[in-house]
Amino acid sequence: LCRMLPFVVCSQVCYFSSPSLGVFSYFVILSGTFSKYVHINQKMDWRRAQIYCQQHYTDLAPVSNKRDNNELQQLASNVNDIIWIGLVRNSSDRTEWLWSGGGAPTMYFWAQGEPNDYYNREDYASTTITSTHPVPLLCHIKHLSTLKKYQLKKKKKKLCIVLVYYSHLITAK
């Protein structure tokens, strides 16, 4: 169930210095940026979902406040399934969680009893969203080897450089 989830939610973040750049009716203000969630109806594991979102948008969706949570709920109101989000366990401190793009969450929306790090294997977060109640879940995924982690970090660094440049090219629609 958790290895290949049917849905992915990417976020597209646009940085603007002036509200006169366009119409923002589909954007939500988050920490001084405009964020747009994009629903991807494809089955993929968390790492593939992360790479897909980073290559085509900005990153996997962060859900760090009630506004994010409400927007995700609205987006997925007709989707009664599990959706990957951009939350990943810190590999150097298993008690901490980080957003895919970096930074620690300021707020969590865990289901009761979670995260419990079942068999020391819960490394990625997903959420089940129905039209009435979002319930965050965690997936039991085997740890990546140290070599794979290093390669992903190295690749991610290159992607981040591209994303910083790309984020300035996005126009509001």
N, C-alpha and C positions, 0 to 999 in steps of 0.2 A: 504493500500500500504506500509506504512512505518513500520508497526508492524512486518511483516515477510518478509524480503527481500530475494530474491532468491540467492544472491551470497555474499560470505564473502571472504576477502583477509587477510590472516594471514602473519605475517612476521616471519622469522626464522633468528635470529641473532647469529653469530658465532664469538667468540673472539679468535684471533690468535696472537701469539707472533712472529711467523716466517712464511714467505711466502713459505717456503719449505714443508709445511704440506700437500699440495695437489694442485689440479688444481682449479682455481677460476673463470672459464669461465662463470658460472651462478650466480656469486655474484657481488654486486655493493658496492663500498666503501662508507660508511656513517659514518661520525664522528669517524673515527678510527676503525670501525667495518665492517664486511662484512654482508650484509643483502640480504636475498632472499625472495621474495614475493611468496606466495603459494595460488593459487586460489582454493577455496572450493565451489563446486557446490551444496550447500545445502541451504534450506530455514530455517532461524532462526532469532529470534529477536536479538537486539544488545547485551544484557547481555549473552544470550546463545552463541552467536558468540564469545564474549570475553572469556568466560570460555573454549569453544572448542579450540580456538587458544592458550590459556595459557596452556591447558592440552596436546595438541598435537604438538605445535610449540613453539613460544615465546610469541606472543601477536597479537592483531589486528594490521593491518598495519599502521605505521605512515607515513604521507605524509607531511614532513616538509621543503622540498626544491624542486627545479625544477628537480633535478635528480630523487628523489622519484616519483614525479608526472609523469615524462617521463617513468620511469620503469613501473609504474602502468598502464599508457596508453598503453604501448607496451604489457603488460601481458593481458590486457582486450580489445585489439583491436577488437576481434571478439565477445565481450560481450556487447550488447547494452542494458544494464539494470542498476539497482541501486546496488551498492556494499557498504557494511559496511566498515568503516575505524575506526581506534582507537582513534578518537577524542570525548571527553565527556565534558560536561559543568561542571565547578567547582561548587559543591553544596553549598559552603560557599560564593561564589562571582559569581553571575550569569553573570557578564560581562567578566569572564575569561573562557578559555577552557584549558583542560589538555589532555595529551596523556594517553591512557589506562594504560600503564606501568609507568606513572609518568612523570613529567616535563611539562613545558609550551612550546607550539609551538613557533618557531622563525619566521615563515612565514605562512600566510594563503592563501588559494586558494578559497575564497568564491565566489559564484555567486552574481551578482548584487542584492543589497537589502538584502543580508543575512550577518550575522544571524539576524533575526528580532524577535526572541523569541516569535513566534506566540502563543498568549494566555498563555504565561509563561510556555510553554510545550516543547520547543525544547531543548532536553538534549543530543542527540546523533547525530553524523555526519555520513552521507553517501555520496557517490559520484556517479554521473552518468557518465560513461565513454563510449565515442564512439571512433571510430578510428581517428576522427579528432578533437574533442573538449571535454575535461573533464569539467563537470559542477558540482561543489560541491552543495549538497542539505542538508537540515536538516530534520530530522523526528520528528513528533509531538508525543511524547510518554509521557504518564502519569508518574508523579514523583513516585519514590519508597518510601515506608514508611521509617521512621527513623530506625525502627527495621531491615528492609531488608537491608538498606544501611550499618548498623553496621555489620550485618552478612556477607555481601559481602566483606567489608573491612577486616574483620577477616579472611575470607577464602582466600582472595587475598594475605594477608600477608604470609600465609602458602605456597601458590603457588609460591610466589616470592622466597622463600627460596629454593624450589625445582628447580625453573628455574635457579637460579644462579648456582647451582650444575650441572644441565642439560646442560647449555650453554657451559660448558667446555668439555662435552662429544661429542658434535657435530663435525663431520668431514666434510671437504669440499668434495663435489661430483661434 
